[in-house]
Amino acid sequence: MFASARKTAGRAGIVATAIGAGAAALVLTAPMASAEATDINVAPSLGSSQFGTGCTYDVTVAVNAATPVYLYDNGVSVTPAPVQASGGTAPFKWTPTTPGAHTLTAYQGPNYIAKDHLVQVGNGINLGSACVVL
């Protein structure tokens, strides 16, 4: 009778160990949450809803991690170095130099998942606090 109880207890211990090892393996191999840009917002200049060449705009990239963020305009880096994200955002200054369609693309590592934002740019006249777009 005692031998039967020991076998049952031994099997239960083996099963519990196997379940625990399997759970630990799942936790250790679970994918890490990726850092990524989730939104791009471009603030137009005072009194305008349009964007013009030669005028500087505030670009805010919303992110889900505090790692460096890269911003590109039609494949060309907006800044010489990435901007460190803080508080869920990364701020940039952007001055378009050519009229037409501009695809702003933000990347945040380590997986560098892209977020795009299309902006139409016209010919601008920079008045300092405002931009006149022709």
TISE-194075 format. One record per residue: x negated, y, z negated of N, C-alpha, C, O in turn. Coordinates in nm, 2 decimals. Each point is the difference from the previous one (the first is absolute). Layout:
(r (X, Y, Z), (X, Y, Z), (X, Y, Z), (X, Y, Z))
...
END
This chain:
(r (-0.08, -0.12, 0.00), (0.08, 0.12, 0.00), (-0.09, 0.13, 0.00), (0.03, 0.09, 0.07))
(r (-0.13, -0.10, -0.15), (-0.09, 0.12, -0.01), (-0.08, 0.01, 0.13), (-0.02, 0.12, 0.05))
(r (-0.01, -0.22, 0.02), (-0.08, 0.00, 0.12), (0.09, 0.06, 0.11), (-0.05, 0.08, 0.08))
(r (0.18, -0.11, -0.08), (0.09, 0.06, 0.10), (0.01, 0.15, -0.02), (0.01, 0.08, 0.10))
(r (0.00, -0.04, -0.23), (0.01, 0.15, -0.03), (-0.12, 0.07, 0.04), (0.00, 0.11, 0.05))
(r (-0.12, -0.18, -0.06), (-0.13, 0.07, 0.04), (0.00, 0.01, 0.15), (-0.05, 0.10, 0.05))
(r (0.09, -0.20, 0.02), (0.00, 0.01, 0.15), (0.09, 0.11, 0.05), (-0.04, 0.08, 0.08))
(r (0.16, -0.06, -0.15), (0.09, 0.10, 0.04), (-0.06, 0.14, -0.03), (0.01, 0.09, 0.08))
(r (-0.07, -0.08, -0.20), (-0.07, 0.13, -0.03), (-0.11, 0.03, 0.09), (-0.03, 0.11, 0.03))
(r (-0.05, -0.22, 0.00), (-0.11, 0.02, 0.09), (0.04, 0.05, 0.14), (-0.06, 0.09, 0.06))
(r (0.17, -0.15, -0.01), (0.05, 0.04, 0.13), (0.05, 0.14, 0.00), (-0.02, 0.08, 0.09))
(r (0.09, -0.04, -0.20), (0.05, 0.13, -0.01), (-0.12, 0.10, 0.00), (0.01, 0.11, 0.05))
(r (-0.11, -0.14, -0.12), (-0.12, 0.09, -0.01), (-0.06, 0.01, 0.14), (-0.05, 0.11, 0.04))
(r (0.04, -0.21, 0.04), (-0.06, 0.00, 0.13), (0.09, 0.09, 0.09), (-0.05, 0.08, 0.08))
(r (0.18, -0.10, -0.09), (0.09, 0.08, 0.09), (-0.01, 0.15, -0.04), (0.00, 0.08, 0.09))
(r (0.00, -0.05, -0.22), (-0.01, 0.14, -0.05), (-0.13, 0.06, 0.05), (-0.01, 0.12, 0.04))
(r (-0.10, -0.20, -0.04), (-0.13, 0.05, 0.04), (0.00, 0.03, 0.15), (-0.05, 0.10, 0.05))
(r (0.12, -0.19, 0.03), (0.01, 0.02, 0.14), (0.08, 0.12, 0.04), (-0.04, 0.08, 0.09))
(r (0.15, -0.06, -0.16), (0.08, 0.12, 0.02), (-0.07, 0.13, -0.03), (0.00, 0.09, 0.07))
(r (-0.07, -0.09, -0.18), (-0.08, 0.11, -0.04), (-0.11, 0.03, 0.10), (-0.03, 0.12, 0.03))
(r (-0.04, -0.22, 0.02), (-0.11, 0.02, 0.10), (0.06, 0.06, 0.13), (-0.06, 0.08, 0.06))
(r (0.18, -0.14, -0.03), (0.06, 0.05, 0.13), (0.04, 0.15, -0.02), (-0.01, 0.08, 0.10))
(r (0.07, -0.04, -0.21), (0.04, 0.14, -0.02), (-0.12, 0.09, 0.00), (0.00, 0.11, 0.05))
(r (-0.11, -0.16, -0.11), (-0.13, 0.08, -0.01), (-0.05, 0.02, 0.15), (-0.05, 0.11, 0.03))
(r (0.06, -0.21, 0.05), (-0.05, 0.01, 0.14), (0.08, 0.10, 0.08), (-0.05, 0.07, 0.08))
(r (0.19, -0.07, -0.11), (0.08, 0.09, 0.07), (-0.03, 0.15, -0.04), (0.00, 0.09, 0.09))
(r (-0.02, -0.07, -0.21), (-0.04, 0.14, -0.05), (-0.13, 0.04, 0.06), (-0.01, 0.12, 0.04))
(r (-0.09, -0.21, -0.04), (-0.13, 0.04, 0.05), (0.00, 0.02, 0.15), (-0.09, 0.07, 0.05))
(r (0.18, -0.14, 0.02), (0.00, 0.02, 0.15), (0.11, 0.09, 0.05), (0.01, 0.02, 0.12))
(r (0.06, 0.04, -0.21), (0.11, 0.09, 0.04), (-0.07, 0.12, 0.07), (-0.10, 0.05, -0.05))
(r (0.16, 0.01, 0.16), (-0.06, 0.11, 0.07), (0.00, 0.12, -0.09), (0.10, 0.03, -0.08))
(r (-0.20, 0.05, 0.09), (-0.01, 0.13, -0.08), (0.09, 0.10, 0.07), (0.02, -0.01, 0.12))
(r (0.04, 0.10, -0.20), (0.08, 0.10, 0.06), (-0.09, 0.09, 0.08), (-0.11, 0.04, -0.04))
(r (0.15, -0.01, 0.16), (-0.09, 0.08, 0.09), (0.02, 0.15, -0.02), (0.11, 0.05, -0.03))
(r (-0.22, 0.02, 0.05), (0.01, 0.15, -0.01), (0.04, 0.04, 0.14), (-0.06, -0.04, 0.10))
(r (0.16, 0.13, -0.09), (0.04, 0.04, 0.13), (0.07, 0.14, 0.00), (0.06, 0.04, -0.10))
(r (-0.08, 0.03, 0.21), (0.07, 0.13, 0.01), (0.15, -0.03, 0.03), (0.03, -0.09, 0.09))
(r (0.06, 0.15, -0.16), (0.14, -0.03, 0.02), (0.08, 0.11, 0.07), (0.11, -0.03, 0.05))
(r (-0.16, 0.15, -0.04), (0.07, 0.11, 0.06), (-0.10, 0.11, 0.03), (-0.10, 0.02, -0.07))
(r (0.13, 0.06, 0.18), (-0.08, 0.12, 0.03), (0.10, 0.11, 0.02), (0.10, -0.01, 0.07))
(r (-0.13, 0.12, -0.14), (0.08, 0.12, 0.01), (-0.08, 0.12, 0.04), (-0.11, 0.02, -0.06))
(r (0.15, 0.05, 0.17), (-0.07, 0.12, 0.05), (0.09, 0.12, -0.03), (0.11, 0.01, 0.05))
(r (-0.16, 0.08, -0.13), (0.08, 0.12, -0.04), (-0.03, 0.11, 0.11), (-0.11, 0.04, 0.02))
(r (0.22, 0.01, 0.04), (-0.01, 0.10, 0.10), (-0.04, 0.14, -0.07), (0.01, 0.01, -0.12))
(r (-0.06, 0.08, 0.20), (-0.04, 0.13, -0.06), (0.13, 0.08, -0.03), (0.11, -0.04, 0.03))
(r (-0.13, 0.14, -0.11), (0.10, 0.09, -0.05), (0.09, 0.05, 0.12), (-0.05, 0.05, 0.09))
(r (0.18, -0.07, -0.11), (0.10, 0.05, 0.10), (0.01, -0.08, 0.13), (0.06, 0.06, 0.09))
(r (-0.12, -0.18, -0.08), (0.01, -0.07, 0.12), (0.02, -0.15, -0.03), (-0.04, -0.05, -0.10))
(r (0.10, -0.02, 0.20), (0.01, -0.14, -0.01), (-0.08, -0.07, 0.11), (0.00, -0.12, 0.02))
(r (-0.08, 0.20, 0.05), (-0.09, -0.05, 0.11), (-0.14, 0.01, -0.05), (-0.04, 0.06, -0.10))
(r (-0.04, -0.13, 0.19), (-0.15, -0.01, -0.03), (-0.07, 0.06, 0.12), (0.03, -0.03, 0.11))
(r (-0.14, 0.11, -0.14), (-0.07, 0.06, 0.11), (-0.15, -0.02, -0.01), (-0.06, -0.02, -0.11))
(r (-0.01, 0.03, 0.22), (-0.14, -0.01, 0.01), (-0.07, 0.11, -0.08), (0.06, 0.11, 0.00))
(r (-0.17, -0.13, -0.06), (-0.07, 0.10, -0.07), (0.06, 0.04, -0.14), (-0.06, 0.08, -0.07))
(r (0.16, -0.14, 0.03), (0.06, 0.02, -0.13), (-0.02, -0.12, -0.09), (0.00, -0.11, 0.05))
(r (-0.02, 0.14, -0.18), (-0.03, -0.11, -0.09), (0.12, -0.04, -0.08), (0.08, 0.09, -0.05))
(r (-0.06, -0.22, 0.03), (0.11, -0.05, -0.06), (-0.04, -0.10, -0.12), (-0.10, -0.06, 0.01))
(r (0.18, 0.06, -0.11), (-0.02, -0.09, -0.11), (0.07, -0.14, 0.04), (0.11, 0.00, 0.03))
(r (-0.20, -0.10, -0.04), (0.05, -0.14, 0.02), (-0.01, -0.07, -0.13), (-0.11, -0.01, -0.06))
(r (0.22, -0.06, 0.02), (-0.01, -0.08, -0.12), (0.03, -0.14, 0.04), (0.10, -0.03, 0.06))
(r (-0.19, -0.06, -0.10), (0.02, -0.14, 0.03), (0.04, -0.07, -0.14), (-0.08, 0.01, -0.09))
(r (0.19, -0.07, 0.09), (0.05, -0.07, -0.11), (-0.07, -0.14, 0.00), (0.00, -0.07, 0.11))
(r (-0.05, 0.03, -0.22), (-0.07, -0.13, -0.01), (0.04, -0.08, -0.12), (0.07, 0.05, -0.09))
(r (-0.10, -0.18, 0.08), (0.03, -0.08, -0.11), (-0.12, -0.04, -0.09), (0.02, -0.09, -0.08))
(r (-0.13, 0.15, 0.10), (-0.12, -0.03, -0.08), (-0.09, 0.12, 0.00), (0.00, 0.08, 0.09))
(r (-0.09, -0.08, -0.19), (-0.09, 0.11, -0.01), (-0.14, -0.03, 0.06), (-0.10, -0.01, -0.06))
(r (0.11, -0.02, 0.20), (-0.12, -0.02, 0.07), (-0.01, 0.10, 0.11), (0.09, 0.06, 0.04))
(r (-0.21, -0.05, 0.03), (-0.02, 0.10, 0.10), (0.10, -0.02, 0.12), (0.03, -0.11, 0.04))
(r (0.00, 0.22, 0.02), (0.10, 0.01, 0.11), (-0.07, 0.07, 0.12), (-0.07, 0.10, -0.02))
(r (0.09, -0.16, 0.14), (-0.05, 0.06, 0.12), (0.11, 0.05, 0.09), (0.11, -0.07, 0.00))
(r (-0.12, 0.18, 0.06), (0.10, 0.06, 0.09), (-0.06, 0.03, 0.13), (-0.10, 0.06, 0.01))
(r (0.17, -0.11, 0.10), (-0.05, 0.02, 0.13), (0.11, 0.08, 0.09), (0.12, -0.03, -0.02))
(r (-0.16, 0.11, 0.11), (0.08, 0.07, 0.09), (-0.03, -0.05, 0.14), (-0.11, 0.02, 0.05))
(r (0.20, -0.10, 0.01), (-0.03, -0.07, 0.13), (-0.13, -0.07, 0.00), (-0.08, 0.01, 0.10))
(r (0.04, -0.08, -0.21), (-0.12, -0.08, 0.00), (-0.12, 0.08, -0.05), (-0.11, -0.06, -0.01))
(r (0.12, 0.19, -0.02), (-0.12, 0.08, -0.04), (0.02, 0.03, -0.15), (0.11, 0.05, -0.04))
(r (-0.21, -0.07, -0.04), (0.01, 0.02, -0.14), (0.03, 0.15, -0.03), (-0.06, 0.09, 0.06))
(r (0.16, -0.06, -0.15), (0.03, 0.13, -0.04), (-0.10, 0.06, -0.09), (-0.02, 0.12, 0.00))
(r (-0.04, -0.20, -0.08), (-0.10, 0.04, -0.10), (-0.13, -0.08, 0.02), (0.00, -0.11, 0.05))
(r (-0.11, 0.17, -0.09), (-0.13, -0.07, 0.01), (-0.01, -0.12, -0.09), (-0.08, -0.09, 0.02))
(r (0.16, 0.09, -0.13), (-0.01, -0.11, -0.10), (0.15, -0.03, -0.04), (0.08, 0.08, 0.01))
(r (-0.06, -0.20, -0.06), (0.13, -0.03, -0.05), (0.04, 0.08, -0.12), (-0.09, 0.05, -0.07))
(r (0.22, -0.03, 0.04), (0.05, 0.07, -0.12), (0.04, -0.10, -0.10), (0.07, -0.10, 0.03))
(r (-0.11, 0.13, -0.16), (0.03, -0.09, -0.11), (0.15, 0.02, -0.04), (0.04, 0.12, -0.03))
(r (0.04, -0.22, 0.03), (0.14, 0.01, -0.04), (0.01, 0.02, -0.15), (-0.08, -0.06, -0.07))
(r (0.18, 0.13, 0.03), (0.02, 0.03, -0.14), (0.15, 0.02, -0.02), (0.06, 0.08, 0.07))
(r (0.00, -0.14, -0.17), (0.14, 0.02, -0.03), (0.09, -0.04, 0.11), (0.11, 0.06, 0.02))
(r (-0.15, -0.15, 0.06), (0.09, -0.05, 0.11), (-0.01, 0.07, 0.13), (0.08, -0.03, 0.09))
(r (-0.17, 0.13, -0.08), (-0.01, 0.08, 0.13), (-0.15, 0.03, 0.03), (-0.09, -0.01, -0.09))
(r (0.07, 0.04, 0.21), (-0.13, 0.04, 0.05), (0.02, 0.13, 0.09), (0.07, -0.01, 0.10))
(r (-0.12, 0.13, -0.14), (0.03, 0.12, 0.07), (-0.11, 0.02, 0.11), (-0.12, -0.02, -0.02))
(r (0.17, 0.07, 0.13), (-0.09, 0.03, 0.11), (0.04, 0.14, 0.06), (0.11, 0.04, -0.02))
(r (-0.21, 0.02, 0.09), (0.03, 0.12, 0.08), (-0.03, -0.04, 0.14), (-0.09, -0.07, 0.04))
(r (0.19, 0.11, 0.05), (-0.01, -0.04, 0.14), (0.02, 0.12, 0.09), (0.10, 0.07, -0.02))
(r (-0.19, -0.05, 0.12), (0.01, 0.10, 0.10), (0.00, -0.06, 0.13), (-0.11, -0.03, 0.05))
(r (0.23, 0.02, 0.02), (0.00, -0.06, 0.13), (-0.07, 0.10, 0.10), (0.01, 0.12, -0.01))
(r (-0.09, -0.18, 0.11), (-0.07, 0.09, 0.09), (0.05, -0.01, 0.14), (-0.03, 0.08, 0.09))
(r (0.12, -0.18, -0.06), (0.06, -0.01, 0.13), (0.15, -0.01, -0.01), (0.05, -0.06, -0.09))
(r (0.03, 0.11, 0.19), (0.14, -0.02, 0.00), (0.04, -0.14, 0.04), (-0.08, -0.07, 0.07))
(r (0.20, 0.03, -0.10), (0.05, -0.13, 0.04), (0.02, -0.09, -0.11), (0.01, 0.04, -0.12))
(r (0.01, -0.17, 0.15), (0.03, -0.10, -0.11), (-0.13, -0.03, -0.08), (-0.10, -0.03, 0.06))
(r (0.12, 0.03, -0.19), (-0.11, -0.04, -0.09), (0.05, -0.11, -0.09), (0.10, 0.01, -0.06))
(r (-0.17, -0.12, 0.06), (0.03, -0.11, -0.09), (-0.10, 0.01, -0.12), (-0.12, -0.02, 0.02))
(r (0.18, 0.06, -0.13), (-0.08, 0.00, -0.13), (0.01, -0.14, -0.06), (0.10, -0.06, -0.02))
(r (-0.22, 0.00, 0.00), (-0.01, -0.14, -0.05), (-0.08, 0.00, -0.13), (-0.11, 0.05, -0.01))
(r (0.18, -0.10, -0.10), (-0.07, -0.01, -0.13), (-0.03, -0.14, -0.03), (0.08, -0.09, 0.03))
(r (-0.20, 0.06, -0.09), (-0.04, -0.13, -0.04), (-0.05, 0.01, -0.14), (-0.06, 0.10, -0.05))
(r (0.10, -0.21, -0.03), (-0.06, -0.01, -0.13), (-0.04, -0.14, -0.02), (0.07, -0.10, 0.03))
(r (-0.19, 0.08, -0.09), (-0.06, -0.13, -0.01), (0.04, -0.07, -0.13), (0.08, 0.06, -0.08))
(r (-0.12, -0.19, 0.07), (-0.10, -0.07, 0.08), (0.06, -0.06, 0.12), (-0.08, -0.04, 0.09))
(r (0.21, 0.03, -0.07), (0.05, -0.07, 0.12), (0.02, 0.10, 0.12), (0.02, -0.05, 0.11))
(r (-0.02, 0.18, -0.14), (0.01, 0.10, 0.10), (0.13, -0.02, 0.09), (-0.01, -0.01, 0.12))
(r (0.12, 0.00, -0.18), (0.13, -0.01, 0.07), (0.04, 0.14, 0.04), (0.00, 0.09, -0.08))
(r (0.03, -0.07, 0.21), (0.02, 0.13, 0.05), (0.14, 0.05, -0.02), (0.10, -0.08, 0.00))
(r (-0.08, 0.21, -0.01), (0.13, 0.07, 0.00), (-0.02, 0.11, 0.10), (-0.09, 0.09, -0.02))
(r (0.18, -0.08, 0.11), (0.00, 0.10, 0.11), (0.11, 0.10, -0.02), (0.11, -0.02, -0.06))
(r (-0.14, 0.14, 0.11), (0.10, 0.11, 0.00), (-0.02, 0.08, 0.13), (-0.11, 0.05, 0.02))
(r (0.21, -0.03, 0.06), (-0.01, 0.07, 0.12), (0.04, 0.15, -0.02), (0.10, 0.03, -0.05))
(r (-0.19, 0.06, 0.10), (0.03, 0.14, -0.01), (-0.02, 0.06, 0.14), (-0.10, -0.02, 0.07))
(r (0.20, 0.10, -0.03), (-0.01, 0.08, 0.13), (-0.07, 0.13, -0.03), (0.05, 0.07, -0.09))
(r (-0.15, -0.03, 0.16), (-0.07, 0.13, -0.02), (0.01, 0.08, 0.12), (-0.02, -0.04, 0.11))
(r (0.05, 0.17, -0.13), (0.01, 0.10, 0.10), (-0.12, 0.09, -0.01), (-0.09, -0.01, -0.08))
(r (0.08, 0.11, 0.17), (-0.10, 0.10, 0.00), (0.03, 0.10, -0.12), (0.11, 0.06, 0.00))
(r (-0.20, -0.05, -0.09), (0.02, 0.08, -0.12), (-0.08, 0.13, 0.00), (-0.11, 0.01, 0.06))
(r (0.17, 0.09, -0.13), (-0.07, 0.12, -0.03), (0.00, 0.01, -0.15), (0.10, 0.02, -0.07))
(r (-0.22, -0.03, 0.01), (-0.02, 0.00, -0.14), (0.01, 0.15, -0.05), (-0.09, 0.08, 0.03))
(r (0.19, -0.05, -0.11), (0.02, 0.13, -0.06), (-0.05, 0.00, -0.15), (0.03, 0.10, -0.07))
(r (-0.10, -0.20, 0.03), (-0.05, -0.01, -0.14), (0.10, -0.07, -0.09), (-0.02, -0.12, -0.03))
(r (0.13, 0.18, -0.01), (0.10, -0.07, -0.08), (0.11, -0.07, 0.08), (0.08, -0.07, -0.06))
(r (-0.08, 0.09, 0.19), (0.10, -0.06, 0.08), (-0.07, -0.03, 0.14), (-0.10, 0.04, 0.03))
(r (0.17, -0.13, 0.04), (-0.05, -0.04, 0.13), (0.12, 0.02, 0.10), (0.11, -0.06, -0.02))
(r (-0.14, 0.13, 0.12), (0.10, 0.02, 0.11), (-0.03, -0.11, 0.11), (-0.11, -0.01, 0.04))
(r (0.21, -0.07, -0.01), (-0.02, -0.11, 0.10), (0.07, 0.04, 0.12), (0.12, 0.03, 0.00))
(r (-0.19, -0.03, 0.11), (0.05, 0.03, 0.13), (0.05, -0.12, 0.08), (0.05, 0.01, 0.11))
END
